[in-house]
Amino acid sequence: MVSADAYFFKRLERQQAPEYLWIGCSDSRVPANEIVGLAPGELFVHRNVANLAPPQDANYLSVLQFAVDVLKVKHIMVVGHYGCGGVSAAVDGQRRGLVDHWLQPIREIRHRHRRELDAIADVHARADRLCELNVIRQVINVASDVIVQDAWARGQDLLVHGWVYSLANGLVTDLDVTISRPEEIERLD
């Protein structure tokens, strides 16, 4: 880095003013900064298995609160990916230990949308759709949280987006579920 830009680390030390929070999967094949083309310091990142945003997770909530209240991000991107091992593990019937508890919300999503999912004959297409439904649910979780609700109440510009990344071709699909104010949540639920 220094050979390409002698002052890169000096600038990085003085700046953390990202406009974006990425809530994504821990999968090593999903590199947040590279996918969106942003340099270090331009993207605040929270990652966990299957890109969940559960309202009882203190780690996620701490990241959300810091990003919204301190950094004043303008965009929160919930980003899942096709071929997510966490999503598959949630519904394949095998037991893996502690992660089974973590993945329970995905099983609930699967149950809630079982008619739609069961109507999809292709197993890969069905898994892809479950990845999308998971992202949509997490967008609802983020937008429903008191941290985001309070930011909107005080007039803070904040958008919550839902995207899915494809490992097969590197493209991001916008699920068209962006929420910019509380009353928009109902259209997704």
C-alpha positions as CSV (number, residue, x, y, z in Angstrom):
1,M,0.0,0.0,0.0
2,V,2.8,2.4,0.9
3,S,4.6,1.8,-2.4
4,A,1.4,2.8,-4.3
5,D,0.4,5.7,-1.9
6,A,3.0,6.9,0.6
7,Y,0.3,8.6,2.8
8,F,-2.3,5.9,2.7
9,F,-1.9,4.9,6.4
10,K,-1.5,8.5,7.6
11,R,-4.9,9.3,6.1
12,L,-6.5,6.1,7.3
13,E,-5.4,6.9,10.9
14,R,-7.2,10.3,10.8
15,Q,-10.4,9.2,9.1
16,Q,-13.4,7.0,9.8
17,A,-16.4,8.7,8.3
18,P,-18.2,6.0,6.3
19,E,-21.6,6.7,4.8
20,Y,-22.4,3.0,4.7
21,L,-23.0,0.1,7.1
22,W,-22.7,-3.4,5.6
23,I,-24.5,-6.2,7.5
24,G,-23.3,-9.3,5.8
25,C,-22.4,-12.9,6.1
26,S,-19.1,-14.1,7.6
27,D,-18.4,-16.2,4.5
28,S,-14.8,-15.5,3.4
29,R,-15.9,-15.5,-0.3
30,V,-18.0,-12.3,0.3
31,P,-15.5,-9.5,0.7
32,A,-17.6,-6.4,1.6
33,N,-15.2,-3.6,0.5
34,E,-14.3,-5.3,-2.7
35,I,-17.9,-6.0,-3.7
36,V,-18.9,-2.3,-3.3
37,G,-15.6,-0.9,-4.5
38,L,-14.9,1.1,-1.3
39,A,-11.5,1.7,0.3
40,P,-10.8,1.0,4.0
41,G,-12.5,3.7,6.1
42,E,-15.4,4.1,3.7
43,L,-17.5,1.1,4.8
44,F,-18.4,0.1,8.4
45,V,-18.9,-3.7,8.5
46,H,-20.7,-6.1,10.7
47,R,-20.6,-9.8,9.7
48,N,-22.0,-13.0,11.1
49,V,-23.2,-16.4,10.0
50,A,-26.1,-15.9,7.5
51,N,-26.2,-12.0,7.8
52,L,-28.7,-12.0,10.6
53,A,-29.9,-8.8,12.4
54,P,-31.6,-10.3,15.4
55,P,-33.0,-7.8,17.9
56,Q,-31.5,-9.6,20.9
57,D,-27.9,-9.7,19.7
58,A,-25.9,-7.1,21.6
59,N,-22.9,-7.3,19.2
60,Y,-25.1,-6.4,16.2
61,L,-27.0,-3.7,18.1
62,S,-23.7,-2.1,19.3
63,V,-22.5,-1.9,15.7
64,L,-25.9,-0.5,14.5
65,Q,-26.0,2.1,17.3
66,F,-22.4,3.2,16.7
67,A,-23.0,3.4,12.9
68,V,-26.3,5.3,13.2
69,D,-25.7,7.5,16.2
70,V,-22.0,8.2,16.1
71,L,-20.8,7.7,12.5
72,K,-24.2,9.0,11.1
73,V,-24.2,6.5,8.2
74,K,-26.7,7.3,5.5
75,H,-27.1,3.7,4.1
76,I,-27.4,0.4,5.8
77,M,-27.0,-2.5,3.4
78,V,-28.2,-6.0,4.5
79,V,-26.3,-8.2,2.1
80,G,-26.9,-12.0,1.8
81,H,-25.4,-14.2,-0.8
82,Y,-26.6,-17.1,-2.9
83,G,-25.1,-20.4,-1.8
84,C,-25.0,-19.3,1.8
85,G,-24.0,-22.3,4.0
86,G,-25.7,-20.8,7.0
87,V,-29.0,-20.6,5.2
88,S,-28.6,-24.2,4.0
89,A,-27.6,-25.4,7.4
90,A,-30.7,-23.9,8.9
91,V,-33.0,-26.1,6.9
92,D,-31.1,-29.3,6.0
93,G,-32.1,-31.2,9.1
94,Q,-28.5,-31.8,10.4
95,R,-27.5,-30.8,13.8
96,R,-24.3,-28.8,14.2
97,G,-24.3,-27.5,17.8
98,L,-24.5,-23.9,18.9
99,V,-25.0,-22.5,15.4
100,D,-28.3,-24.3,15.3
101,H,-29.6,-21.8,17.9
102,W,-28.2,-18.9,15.9
103,L,-29.9,-20.1,12.7
104,Q,-33.4,-20.5,14.3
105,P,-34.7,-17.3,12.7
106,I,-34.0,-18.8,9.2
107,R,-36.0,-21.9,10.1
108,E,-38.9,-19.5,11.1
109,I,-38.6,-17.7,7.8
110,R,-38.7,-21.1,6.0
111,H,-41.8,-22.1,7.9
112,R,-43.6,-18.7,7.3
113,H,-43.0,-19.0,3.5
114,R,-43.2,-22.7,3.2
115,R,-46.0,-22.7,0.5
116,E,-44.0,-20.3,-1.7
117,L,-40.7,-22.2,-1.2
118,D,-42.3,-25.7,-1.6
119,A,-43.7,-24.6,-4.9
120,I,-40.2,-24.1,-6.2
121,A,-39.1,-27.4,-7.7
122,D,-35.4,-26.7,-8.3
123,V,-33.6,-27.1,-5.0
124,H,-31.0,-24.5,-5.8
125,A,-33.6,-21.9,-6.8
126,R,-35.5,-22.7,-3.6
127,A,-32.3,-22.1,-1.5
128,D,-31.7,-18.9,-3.4
129,R,-35.2,-17.7,-2.7
130,L,-34.7,-18.5,1.0
131,C,-31.6,-16.4,1.0
132,E,-33.6,-13.5,-0.5
133,L,-36.4,-14.0,2.1
134,N,-33.8,-14.0,4.9
135,V,-32.4,-10.6,3.6
136,I,-35.9,-9.1,3.5
137,R,-36.6,-10.3,7.1
138,Q,-33.3,-8.8,8.2
139,V,-34.1,-5.5,6.5
140,I,-37.4,-5.4,8.4
141,N,-35.5,-6.2,11.7
142,V,-33.0,-3.3,11.1
143,A,-35.7,-0.8,10.0
144,S,-37.9,-1.8,13.0
145,D,-35.2,-1.3,15.6
146,V,-35.5,1.6,18.0
147,I,-32.1,2.8,17.0
148,V,-33.2,3.3,13.4
149,Q,-36.7,4.5,14.4
150,D,-35.2,7.2,16.6
151,A,-32.8,8.3,13.8
152,W,-35.8,8.8,11.5
153,A,-37.8,10.5,14.2
154,R,-35.1,13.1,14.6
155,G,-34.9,13.6,10.8
156,Q,-31.7,11.7,10.1
157,D,-31.3,10.7,6.4
158,L,-31.1,6.9,6.6
159,L,-31.9,4.2,4.1
160,V,-32.0,0.4,4.7
161,H,-31.3,-1.7,1.6
162,G,-31.6,-5.4,0.9
163,W,-29.1,-7.0,-1.5
164,V,-28.0,-10.5,-2.5
165,Y,-24.5,-11.2,-3.9
166,S,-23.9,-14.0,-6.3
167,L,-20.8,-16.1,-5.8
168,A,-21.3,-17.4,-9.3
169,N,-20.8,-14.1,-11.2
170,G,-19.9,-11.4,-8.6
171,L,-23.1,-9.4,-9.3
172,V,-25.3,-7.8,-6.6
173,T,-29.1,-8.0,-6.9
174,D,-31.0,-5.2,-5.4
175,L,-34.2,-6.8,-3.9
176,D,-36.0,-3.5,-4.2
177,V,-36.9,-3.5,-0.5
178,T,-35.3,-0.2,0.5
179,I,-36.9,1.5,3.5
180,S,-36.5,5.2,4.2
181,R,-39.1,5.7,6.9
182,P,-41.2,3.7,9.4
183,E,-44.4,3.5,7.4
184,E,-42.6,1.6,4.6
185,I,-41.9,-1.4,6.7
186,E,-45.5,-2.8,6.4
187,R,-45.2,-3.3,2.7
188,L,-42.5,-5.9,3.3
189,D,-44.0,-7.8,6.3
